[in-house]
Amino acid sequence: MQYICPLVVVTDLPRSREFYESVLEVRVKFDFGANITFEGDFSLQTIDSWAQFIEQDQGAIRLGARNGELYFETEDIEAFAQKLAQRADIRYVHGLKEHRWGQRVVRFYDPDGNIIEVGEDMCGLCRRFFAQGWSVEEICAHTMLPPDFVKNCRA
């Protein structure tokens, strides 16, 4: 068996496609009409086709349940946060913040209330700590990352 990808249900596929392509800069890998799969392997499915698949009324499907998220990483979290700030259609879960392990992240909603998190990539986090004079051991203790990963990020 092989895991393929998560699927998120949306009410307006063209609107959601534009949002994901413009905000997250992802590209469509497959377009099946009522379902699209992006590079990076996650899919959007129309609510009407999803309801048919699971043999339910559309009213039984709850969007924006806040019980999961799609997670992305970026090398430049500050630039991404500035990009979001330029858009009037962004609804935030929270703005740019730093987690206890040091990673900076921002969470926001897609047009249907699904949560998206964009975080500082973990090698970038390690490089930021190295630039501040932290040792491998200090970074590992703070981030919970394994030493080999942290050392490989130094380059």
C-alpha positions as CSV (number, residue, x, y, z in Angstrom):
1,M,0.0,0.0,0.0
2,Q,1.1,3.5,-0.7
3,Y,-0.1,6.8,0.8
4,I,-0.9,9.3,-2.0
5,C,-2.2,12.6,-0.7
6,P,-4.6,14.6,1.4
7,L,-7.8,15.9,-0.1
8,V,-9.6,19.2,0.8
9,V,-13.2,19.9,0.0
10,V,-14.0,23.3,-1.5
11,T,-17.2,25.1,-2.7
12,D,-15.7,26.9,-5.7
13,L,-12.9,25.1,-7.3
14,P,-11.8,27.9,-9.7
15,R,-11.6,30.4,-6.8
16,S,-9.7,28.0,-4.6
17,R,-7.3,27.0,-7.5
18,E,-6.5,30.7,-8.0
19,F,-6.0,31.2,-4.3
20,Y,-3.6,28.3,-3.9
21,E,-1.7,29.1,-7.2
22,S,-1.3,32.8,-6.3
23,V,-0.7,32.6,-2.6
24,L,1.3,29.4,-2.2
25,E,2.7,29.4,-5.8
26,V,1.8,25.7,-6.3
27,R,1.2,24.3,-9.8
28,V,-1.5,21.9,-10.9
29,K,-0.2,18.4,-11.6
30,F,-3.5,16.8,-12.6
31,D,-6.9,18.4,-13.5
32,F,-9.8,16.0,-13.4
33,G,-12.5,18.7,-13.6
34,A,-14.1,18.3,-10.1
35,N,-10.7,17.4,-8.6
36,I,-7.3,18.8,-9.0
37,T,-4.0,17.6,-7.6
38,F,-1.2,20.0,-7.1
39,E,2.6,19.3,-7.3
40,G,3.5,18.5,-3.7
41,D,0.6,16.0,-3.8
42,F,-2.5,17.5,-2.2
43,S,-5.9,17.7,-3.9
44,L,-8.9,19.9,-4.0
45,Q,-12.3,18.4,-4.6
46,T,-15.7,20.1,-5.2
47,I,-18.2,19.7,-2.5
48,D,-20.9,18.4,-4.8
49,S,-18.7,15.6,-6.2
50,W,-17.3,14.7,-2.8
51,A,-20.9,14.4,-1.4
52,Q,-21.7,12.0,-4.2
53,F,-18.5,10.0,-3.6
54,I,-19.4,9.5,0.1
55,E,-23.2,9.2,-0.5
56,Q,-24.1,12.2,1.7
57,D,-26.0,15.4,1.3
58,Q,-23.8,18.5,0.9
59,G,-25.2,19.8,4.2
60,A,-23.6,16.9,6.0
61,I,-20.1,18.2,5.0
62,R,-18.7,20.7,7.4
63,L,-16.1,23.0,5.9
64,G,-13.7,25.0,8.1
65,A,-13.8,22.6,11.0
66,R,-10.4,23.7,12.3
67,N,-9.4,20.1,12.9
68,G,-6.4,20.0,10.5
69,E,-4.2,22.0,8.2
70,L,-2.2,21.9,5.1
71,Y,1.5,22.6,6.0
72,F,4.0,24.3,3.8
73,E,7.6,25.6,4.4
74,T,9.4,28.5,2.8
75,E,13.0,29.7,2.9
76,D,12.0,33.3,3.5
77,I,9.1,33.5,6.0
78,E,9.4,37.3,6.4
79,A,8.9,37.8,2.6
80,F,6.0,35.4,2.6
81,A,4.3,37.2,5.5
82,Q,4.7,40.5,3.7
83,K,3.2,38.9,0.6
84,L,0.1,37.9,2.6
85,A,-0.2,41.3,4.2
86,Q,-0.6,42.8,0.6
87,R,-3.7,40.7,0.0
88,A,-7.1,41.9,1.2
89,D,-8.6,38.4,1.1
90,I,-6.4,36.8,3.7
91,R,-8.1,35.8,6.9
92,Y,-5.6,34.9,9.6
93,V,-5.7,32.3,12.3
94,H,-2.7,34.2,13.6
95,G,0.0,36.4,12.1
96,L,3.7,35.6,12.1
97,K,4.8,34.1,15.4
98,E,7.6,32.0,16.8
99,H,7.0,28.6,18.3
100,R,8.8,27.4,21.5
101,W,11.3,25.4,19.3
102,G,12.1,28.6,17.4
103,Q,10.3,28.1,14.1
104,R,8.5,31.1,12.8
105,V,5.1,30.4,11.2
106,V,1.9,32.0,10.0
107,R,-1.5,30.4,9.8
108,F,-4.5,31.6,7.7
109,Y,-7.6,30.3,6.1
110,D,-8.2,29.3,2.4
111,P,-11.5,30.6,0.9
112,D,-13.5,27.7,2.5
113,G,-12.0,28.0,6.0
114,N,-9.4,25.3,5.7
115,I,-6.3,26.2,7.7
116,I,-3.0,26.6,6.0
117,E,0.3,26.9,7.9
118,V,3.4,28.2,6.3
119,G,6.5,27.8,8.3
120,E,10.2,28.7,8.1
121,D,12.0,25.7,6.7
122,M,13.8,23.8,9.3
123,C,17.3,24.1,7.7
124,G,16.7,27.8,7.5
125,L,15.8,27.8,11.2
126,C,19.1,26.0,12.0
127,R,21.1,28.4,9.8
128,R,19.5,31.3,11.7
129,F,20.5,29.9,15.0
130,F,24.1,29.2,13.7
131,A,24.3,32.8,12.6
132,Q,23.4,33.8,16.2
133,G,26.3,31.8,17.5
134,W,24.4,28.7,18.7
135,S,26.2,25.3,18.8
136,V,24.9,22.1,17.2
137,E,24.1,20.8,20.7
138,E,22.2,24.0,21.6
139,I,20.2,23.9,18.4
140,C,19.3,20.2,18.9
141,A,18.2,20.8,22.5
142,H,16.0,23.8,21.5
143,T,14.5,22.4,18.2
144,M,14.4,18.7,19.0
145,L,16.1,18.1,15.6
146,P,18.6,15.3,15.3
147,P,22.3,16.2,15.2
148,D,23.0,14.9,11.7
149,F,20.1,17.1,10.3
150,V,21.4,20.2,12.1
151,K,25.0,19.6,11.0
152,N,23.9,19.2,7.4
153,C,22.1,22.5,7.5
154,R,25.3,24.4,8.4
155,A,26.7,24.2,4.9
